[in-house]
Amino acid sequence: MKVLSHLDPNQPLMISDHLWYEGQHPNQHAARCLPCGFDTSLIRTEHSQDGTKPLFVPRPACPFCTYDFSCGAYDATHHCNASHDAVFRDYYSPRLLGRRSNSTGRLEDTKLLSAQFSNWYRYRWGRGGRGRPMKEETPKPLDAQQQTLLGQAWRGDSAPFPFCVRHDDRVHKDVPMPNCNTGVSSVFHGGSGLVLSVGMMRALDLDTAEAYIRTGFDTGGDALFARAIKAQGFAHTDPGLRYKLGVSPPDRYNLFVESMWLSILDDLENFVQCKRQHKPEMTAEERIWILEYTIALHVHAALQQVEAVVAMWQRRAEVHMILHEQLLRAKRQRGGAAGAQALYEAMRLAMCPEPPMPLAEASLAAGS
């Protein structure tokens, strides 16, 4: 909730930072957007782990992420300016501009814009919302009734004002790999999870999405589900926390986490019981990250007994709560400027008297 608290749940948002693209996950080349209020000055140009290929830099999309914006497909007329921000301030939530607030946008205004977008996308591109046309196809013309419904501003090939992107020439110089706009695009990794806003559920034509899923075929349920949403013009929003914190390498820091972290969870459990840790090469920063920022984690429990999996994850949840409380305590004692290594050492000193404690005693010690 801490990570998502600055986002407006009434906007149609499909949130994940762990995406399949070109057969790899997580893939930082994947098409996606950043939240509308994201500060682009925090973004730095990054390269893939081999240092040869610049990573795709997502654009903050306003008021929400569209299929085109996620692909970097827009022109200068869609660059956000003061007029856009004035509309966002007057009609939508402070959260839309990145401000933490208990209030959400004017629900009717938000619902109306989402509905207009959905109708425009469905009518303009035909197929009952099934998906984007191929390049050789022509957009379906609007009839008189549809023009009346959508208004003159919605007759073009691209979403009208106030849709925009916060374009930054410093970092927004490229687009994703080819075929982004023809359906071969990024999809969330099902095992690592996804957050759908209530605004997305309101904006979707559920009958059309259900029909797409029922008649479609893909590599898995996650891909099919994501494409059913994308077929209605919506795309993934990356919360962008990694950019705010400046962490690197890029593939190791996600809020929606792959099972590669399971070994770290084993180490964290050993840490609580003051046993020897098996992955000393993992940095303090990585260990602190999983305690502080993980939203969802791939259980990776195929072919295992349900009872055993439940017991394991209850134990992992207990370990996480113990260590998260110790982390908060260390932060209070060391101050906000303390680095990850100092915090980790403070936790070690607090948790590891001799002899090593069983998990139950460690839990009592953490609460004392």
N, C-alpha and C positions, 0 to 999 in steps of 0.2 A: 504494500500500500504506500510505503514511503516513496518508492520509485515512481509510482503512477499517480501520486496525489496532485501533480500539476497538470494532469490531462483532464479534459472535460468528457465525462462518460456519455453525454448526450451526442457527441460527435461520433460518426460511424468509424470506429477504430478496430483494426485487426493487428494486435500488438505481439511482436516477437523480434528477437535479435539473433535467432538461430535458424538460418534459412538454407534449404537445399538449392543449389544452382550448379548447372553443368556437372552433375553427378557427385558433388562434394558438399559437405556440411560440417560445421558452419562455414559459409563462404562469404567473405566480406566484399566480393564482387557482385553479390546478388542485388537485384532491383528492389528498392524500398525507399521510404521517406523518413525524415525526422519530424518530430512534432512541430506545429506551426510556430510556437514561440521560442524555438531553439536558437541559441546565440551562436552564429556561425564563426565568430572570432575564436571559439574554443577548438575548432576543427583544424587539424594539421594534415598536410599531405602525407600519406603513408604508402608503403609498398608491400607487396606480398612477401612471404617469409624468405623467398630466395632473392629478394631485393631487385627483381627485374621488372615487375609489372605494377604500375600504380593501382591502388585499390579504388574501386568506385566510391565516390563520396556522395551519400544521399543528400537530397535537398529538403529543407524544412518546407512542408506543404501546407497551404492554408485554404480553407479551414480544416481540411483533412486530406489524406493521401488518396489520390486517384491513380488509376492504372498508368496514364500517360506520365504524370509527375514522377512516379516511382521509376520510370525508365529514363528520366531526364529528357523527356520529349515535350518541349515547350519553346516558345520564342520570347523575345524581349517584352512583348505585350503582357506576358504573364509574370513579370517580375513584381514582387510586392512593393508597394510604396505607401506614402502617408494616407492616401485615400482608402486603401485597403484596411490599414490599421484603424482608421477612424470608424469604419463599419464594424470591425471586429470588437472594438471597445464599446460601441453603442448597442450592439445587438447580441453579442455572444459573451461567454464566460471569461472572467479574468484569466482562467486557466489556459484559455486558447493562446494567450500571449505569454505563457510561461510563468504566470504569477500563481503562487499557491493561494488557494481560496476555498472556503467552504461552499461557495455558491457555484451553481452551474449556469449555463446560458439560458436565455429565455427559451423554454422548451418548445413553444410553438414556432418560433423563428428558426430554431435549429432543425426541427422536424420538417418544416416547409422547404428549407434549402436542400436537405438530404433527399426529400421526395422529388423536388424539381430535378436534381441531378440524376436520380434513378430513372425518372421518366425520360429525360433527355437522352441518357445513354441507351436506354432500351429502344426508344423510337428512332433515334438517329442512326444507330448501327444495326437495327433489325434483329432478326433471329430470336425475338422474344426475350432478349437479354442473354442469349446463350454465349455470346462472346464477340470479340473484335473481328471485323472482316479481314480477309487477306488483302494484300496490297492491290490486287487487281479488281477487287470489288468496289462498288460505289456506295456511299452512305444512302440509307433509305430516306427519301424525302418526307417531310412532315406534311400531313394533310391539314386542312383548315381547322379542324377541331383540335389537333395537337398543337398547332401554332397558338391558338387561343389559350390552351391550357398552360403552355410553357412560356409564352410571351416572346416578343421579338428578340430579346437578348439571348434566347436559347435556341436560335435557329442556325448557329454556326457549327463548324466542325470541332471546336474546342470549347471547353467549359468557360462560361463568361465570368465577368466580374461578379463577386469578389474572389473567385478562385485565383490563386497565385502561388509562386514559390519564392522563398527568400534566397535569391541567387547571389552567390559570392564569387566573383571572378577569380579570387585567389585560389579556391579549391574546387570549384565546379567547372572543370575543363573537359570532362569526358562524359561518356554515356556507358551503360552496361554493355555486355557482349551482344553480338548480333541476335536478332530474333526476339528481342524483348517484347516488341509490340505485336507479335504474331502468335502469342500464346505460350512459347517456350520460355517461361519465366520462373522466377523464384517462388518456392512454396515453403511454408514453415515445416520444421522437423517435428513430426507427430509425437515422438517419444519425449521431446523436450518441452512440448506444450505451447499453448497459445492463449492470449487473453482477447476475448471479444467484448466490446462495450455494449451497453444496452442500446446506445444509439445505432450501432451496426445492426442489431437484431430488429430494430424498428425500421431501418432503411431498406433492408433486404426484401425483395419479393420472394417470400419463402416458398411459394408454390413453384416458382421458376427454379429456385435453387434445388428443391427436392427433385424436380423433373430432371435437372442436369445430372444430379448424383445418381438417380435411378437408371438413366440411360447411358451414362458416361463410363469411361474406363481409364484407369491410370495406374501408376506404379504402387499406389497404396491409398488408404482412406484419407491420410493427411493431404496428399497431393490433390485428390479429387475434391475434397472439401474446400481447399484453398482456391482451386480453379473455379468452383461454383460461385464463390464470392467474387473473384476477379472477373468472371463473366458478366458481372453487373457493374463493373467499372471501379471497384474498390481495390486497394492494395495494402501491403504490409506497412506498418509504422514501427520503426526501430526507436525505442525510448532514448537511445543515444548516450547512455550513461558512460560508456567507455570513452567517448569523446570528451565528456566533461572532466573525467578523472585523468585523462591522458595516459591510460595504461597501454602496455605493449608487451609481447606481440599480440596482434589483433585477434587471433583465433583462440586465445586462451581465456578471454574475459567475456563471458556472456551471462545475461540474466536468466536465460532459458538454457539449461546446461545439458550437455551430452554425458554419457556414462563414463567418459574418461575421468570424470571427477570422482568416481566411486572409490578409486584407490586412495584419494585424498580423504574421503569420508572414513575409510578404514584407519588412516593415519590419525584423523581427529579423534576417533574412538580410542586409539592407543594413547593419544596425548592425554585424554581425560583420565585414563587409568595409569598414566606415567610409564607406559611401556615404550619400547624402542619403536621409532617410526620407520616405515619401510621405504619412504620416498624422500630422502633428505635433499634431493635436488629441487624439490618444489620450494618456491620462495615463500617468505613470510607474507608478501603481498598477495600471492595466490591463495594462501590459506585464509587470510583475513577477508579476501573478496567473497569466498564461498559462504562465510559466516554472515557477512553483512548485506550482500546484494542478491543472492540467488532467489529467484521467484519460483522456478520449477526445475525438476531434475528427472532425467530419463531413468526409470526404475530398472530397466533391462532385466525383466523377470520372466522372460519366455521359458516355458517348459518347467517352471518351478512351482512347487505347491503354494497355494494361496496363503495358507496359514503361516508358512515359513517366511514368505515375503512380507506379510503384515507385521510379524514379530520383528523382522530385521528393520523395517522402516519405523516402527515405534521406537526401537532402540536408537536409530540414527536421529530421529526427531528429538529424543531426550538429550543426546550428546550435543546436538546443535543448540538447544536451549541453554544447556549448561555453559557452553563456550561463548554463546552470544552474550549471556549475562556477564561473564568474566571480561569479555571485550569491552562492554559498556563501562564496567567498573574501572578497567585499565585506562580507558579514555578519560574518565572523570579524574582519575588520579594523576595522569601524565599531561593532561591538557590537550586541546585540539591540534596542536602542532606536532604531536608525537608521531614518528614514522611507524610503518608497519612492523619493522624489526623490533623496535623498542616495545611496541604493544605486545608483540608475540612473546618476547622474553618476560614481560611483566605477567602475562598470563601463565607462562610456564612456572615462574616462581610461586604464583598464587595456587596453582593446581597440583604441584608435584612435591609435597613433603615426602620424606622417607618413612616407612616403605611405601611402594605403590599402592594406591587405593582401589578397591573394587568400584564398579560403576555406581552402585547404590550409595556408598560412602562419598564418592566424588560429588554426587548430586546434593547430598546434605552439606558438604563443604562449600559448594558454590552458592547455596542459599544462606549461609551463615553470615 
